[in-house]
Amino acid sequence: MLDKPIDYKTWILVADGEKALFMENIGDGELPNFEIRRVEEQDNPPSREQGANMPGRMSDGGTAHRSAVEDTDWHELGKERFAADIAEMLYKMAHRGRFEKIVIVAPPKILGEMRQQFHKEVEAKIVGEIAKDLTNHPLGEIEKLVAA
């Protein structure tokens, strides 16, 4: 969570596994005013639409028994890849000096995936993290929830 209000010019990333909103606070800590700077979206259909094969089977040994092998969750892999892509975008933006401070807002699992991918240059600029999914909220509501 955040310990203090979001300063002027602080960036806010609101992301989930399929959409990312890059915003900048053009207001101040008392009256935040988030302006969208960039939107990234990924088309990530459900796993049933991505996988073409039946789940695998393997032999249990010398007997005639066979066990099913869990199928790959392509939808979840897509979310993880998107989190890594967002972390890479943040690195490029930080390296070019696009932001000095940033707040990361994402569901816990996606936040964890991004944390594993963050470059030290990005980590040094993170001033807060919020483990919530706010990507489908209106901008005014995001401002209220993040500022609270």
C-alpha positions in Angstrom: 0.0 0.0 0.0 1.0 3.7 -0.1 2.3 5.5 2.9 1.8 9.0 1.5 -0.1 10.9 -1.2 0.9 10.5 -4.8 3.0 13.5 -5.9 2.7 15.6 -9.0 4.3 13.9 -12.0 4.3 10.4 -10.4 3.3 7.7 -12.8 0.8 5.0 -12.0 0.7 1.6 -13.7 -2.7 -0.2 -13.4 -2.3 -3.6 -15.0 -3.7 -7.1 -15.1 -2.7 -10.0 -17.3 -4.3 -8.6 -20.4 -4.4 -4.8 -20.1 -2.1 -2.1 -18.8 -2.8 1.6 -18.2 0.2 3.9 -17.9 -1.0 7.2 -16.2 0.6 10.3 -14.8 -0.7 12.3 -11.9 -0.9 15.9 -13.2 -2.6 17.0 -10.0 -1.1 16.8 -6.6 -1.3 14.6 -3.5 -4.5 16.3 -2.2 -6.3 16.4 -5.6 -5.0 13.7 -7.8 -5.7 14.0 -11.5 -4.6 10.9 -13.5 -4.0 11.3 -17.2 -3.6 8.3 -19.4 -0.2 8.3 -21.2 -0.3 4.8 -22.8 -2.6 1.8 -23.0 -1.4 -1.7 -23.8 -3.7 -4.6 -24.4 -3.1 -8.3 -25.2 -5.6 -10.6 -26.9 -5.6 -13.6 -24.6 -8.4 -16.1 -25.3 -9.3 -18.9 -22.9 -7.0 -21.9 -22.9 -9.7 -24.1 -24.5 -9.4 -21.8 -27.6 -5.6 -21.8 -27.6 -4.7 -25.5 -27.1 -5.4 -27.8 -30.0 -4.2 -31.1 -28.4 -5.9 -33.4 -26.0 -4.1 -33.6 -22.5 -1.3 -36.1 -22.6 -1.1 -39.6 -21.0 1.8 -41.5 -19.6 2.4 -45.1 -18.6 2.5 -45.9 -14.9 5.1 -48.6 -15.4 4.8 -52.3 -16.4 1.1 -52.5 -15.9 -1.6 -51.5 -18.4 -2.4 -48.4 -16.3 -2.1 -45.0 -17.8 -2.4 -41.6 -16.1 -3.5 -38.2 -17.6 -1.0 -35.4 -17.7 -2.3 -31.9 -16.9 -2.7 -29.8 -20.0 -0.8 -26.5 -20.3 -2.8 -23.4 -19.2 -2.1 -21.2 -22.3 -4.3 -18.4 -20.9 -2.2 -18.2 -17.7 1.0 -18.4 -19.7 -0.2 -15.5 -21.8 -0.8 -13.4 -18.6 2.7 -14.2 -17.4 4.3 -13.2 -20.7 2.3 -10.0 -20.7 3.5 -9.2 -17.2 7.1 -9.7 -18.4 6.4 -7.5 -21.4 5.1 -4.7 -19.1 8.2 -5.0 -16.9 10.4 -4.6 -20.0 8.4 -1.5 -21.2 8.8 0.0 -17.7 12.6 -0.6 -17.9 12.8 1.2 -21.3 10.7 4.1 -20.1 12.7 4.4 -16.9 16.0 4.3 -18.8 14.8 7.1 -21.1 13.8 9.2 -18.1 10.0 9.1 -18.8 9.2 8.9 -15.0 11.0 9.5 -11.7 8.4 7.8 -9.5 5.9 5.1 -10.2 3.1 3.3 -8.3 2.3 -0.2 -9.5 -1.4 -1.5 -9.2 -2.0 -5.1 -10.2 -3.7 -8.3 -8.9 -1.4 -10.1 -6.5 -0.3 -12.9 -9.0 0.5 -10.4 -11.8 2.2 -8.1 -9.3 4.4 -11.0 -8.2 5.2 -11.9 -11.9 6.2 -8.3 -12.6 8.3 -8.1 -9.5 10.4 -11.0 -10.7 11.0 -9.2 -14.0 11.7 -5.6 -12.8 15.1 -4.2 -13.5 16.9 -2.5 -10.7 16.4 0.8 -12.4 12.7 0.4 -12.3 12.7 -1.0 -8.7 14.5 2.2 -7.6 11.6 4.3 -8.9 8.7 2.4 -7.4 7.2 4.4 -4.5 4.2 2.1 -3.9 2.4 -1.0 -4.8 -1.2 -1.9 -4.5 -2.3 -5.5 -4.9 -5.7 -5.0 -6.6 -7.3 -5.4 -10.0 -8.5 -1.9 -11.1 -8.0 -2.2 -14.9 -11.8 -2.2 -15.6 -12.7 0.7 -13.3 -13.4 4.1 -14.7 -10.5 6.6 -14.4 -12.3 8.7 -11.6 -12.8 5.6 -9.5 -9.1 4.5 -10.0 -8.0 8.0 -8.8 -10.2 7.7 -5.6 -9.1 4.1 -4.9 -5.4 4.7 -5.4 -5.4 8.0 -3.5 -7.2 6.4 -0.6 
